[in-house]
Amino acid sequence: MNDALLPFLWIVNGLLALLWLLIDSFWLVALVPTLGYWVWTAPKDQQRWSLAIALLSVVAAAVSPFPVALFLLVMTLAGLLARLLERLNPQNTHWNTLRALGLYALLGLAYAIYRSFILPAVSDPSVLQAEGYLSAIASIALYLLPIGFLALLAQGLFVHPPVQQPADEMLFRFRSRGKP
């Protein structure tokens, strides 16, 4: 091979490696701008908490096994959609989504620690037997928590009928009986 073409080959090889990394961690790459938008549009009094939970979610998505990053993305998108649809109290919807994201990120980190450090250290036969049950329960929890959150989010949207105006305007109209 010609030595003059070697740097171009290295550049193409580097670009292909970068493309493979982006595809391999697609859910994490998609989660970062979604969480950035989530923090950017958060209510002012909840922005610090939103930033902290977003950073925790990114770390959990980066170090945890597969479904964690995907479900964090799904939960964030569902929370954004619910906050957009919620007319009565969008701050409450944001806070509920924030709590669920934080809880799931902690669950993902705990599962990653369990798989990386605790499982390899287990050698006692009686503990190995219980480990199968514990792994099954932890794996099921990784799927059930987001599904439960999505169900509660949908229920929160359907608890009250849709309103035609923001809550502040409705309260003013009812308290003043339509008179300024």
N, C-alpha and C positions, 0 to 999 in steps of 0.2 A: 504494500500500500504506500502511496505517496505521502511523504512526511508533511507536505503542505496541507493536505486534507485532514490531518489528524486533529487539529484544534476544532474544526467544524464537526467532526465526528464526536468529539467530547461534548460540544455544546448540544448537539442533538441528543446524545445519551443523557445529559443532565436534564434537558427539557422533558424527555420521556420519563425519567425518574420522578421529576416534579409532577408530571401529569398522573403517574401511577399513585403518588402520595395523595394528590387531591381526590382522585377517584376512590382510593382506599378509605379515606377519612371524609367521605362526602357528607355524612350527617353532621359531623363536627363543623365542617366548612359552612354548611347551610345554617347551622345553629348560631354561629357567631354574629352574623349581621341581623338575624332575627332577634336575638337577645339585645343587640345594640339598639335596634328600633324600640324594643320593649322598654329599655331604660330611658331612652330619649323621650318617649311619649308618656312616661309615668307621671302620675300626679306629683307636684313639687314636694309634698311632705313624705312621699314614699320613694323618692329617687335614690337615696342612700341605700335603703334596704334592697331596692331593685338592682342596684349596681353590685352589692355584695352577693346577692343570690345569683346574679348573672355570672359573676366570676366563679362562684362555687359550681354552677352548672357546667361551665366550660371545662373546669378541671375534672369534674366527674365524667363528662362526656369523653374527655381525652384519655383517661386512665381506665375506664370501666369497659367491660365487654359489650358486645354489639347492641342489645336493645336499649341501652341507657341513652345513648345520643339520639337515637331515633325517637324515643318516647319523650325526651326533653324537648325536641323540636316540635313534635305533635302537640304536646301540652302548651308550649309557648304560643304556637299558632292558634290553637283553640282558645286560649286566654285572650289573645288579641282580638279574635273574632267576637268572643262573648263581650268583651269590653266595648267593642264598637256597637254591638246590638243592644246592649244594656242602656236604657234611657233613664231609669230611676236612680240607680246608684252605681255608676261605673267604677268608683273608687273601691267599693267593696268587692266587686268582681276582680279588680286588679289585685287587691290584697289576698283574696282567696287563691288566685292563681299563683301569686308569689309564694304563699305558704306551701302549696302543693309542689312547686318547682324546687323549693328548698328541701322539702322532705324527700322528694325523689332523688335529688342530687346526693343527699346524705346516704340514702339507701344504696345508690350506685357506688359511692365511695366505699361504703362498708362491704359491699359484695366484692369489689375489686381487692380490698385488703384481705378478705376471707379467702378468695381464690389464689391470691399471690403469696400470702405469707402463712396462713393458718393451715390450709390444705396440704402443702408440701411438708409441713413439719409434723403431721400426724403419722404415727407409726404403730400405735397401740391397736390391736385387732378389735377390741370392744369399741373404741372410739371410731374406728373406720366404719363399723357397722352403722353407728348413729350418724356418721358424716353423710351417708347416702340420703337419709331422711332430711337432714338439715339442708343439704344442697338442693333437694327437690323443693322444699318449702321456700328457700331463698329465690330460686328460679321462678317459682309461681308468683311470688311477691313482686318480682320485677315486671310482670305482665299485669297483675291485678291492680296495683296502685294507680297506674295511669288510666285504666279503664274505669275504675271507681271515680277518679277525679273528673273524667269526661262526663260520666253520668251525673255527678253532682253539679257540674257546670251547666249541663243542659237543664237539669231540674231548676237551678237558680234562675235561668232565663224564662222558664215557664211558670214560675210561682205567681207572678202577677201579670195582668194583661199589658200589652204594649201601651205606652203613653204617647201623647201627641206633642208634648213639650217637656223641657227639662224640669227636674224636681223643684228648683228654686222658683220658677215661674208658676208652677202649680200651687206651691205653698202660698205665694203672694196672692194668687187669684182667690184661693179659698179663705185666707185670713182677711183680705180686704173686701171680699165679696164682689170683686171686679171693679172696685172704685179706687182711684189713685190716692 
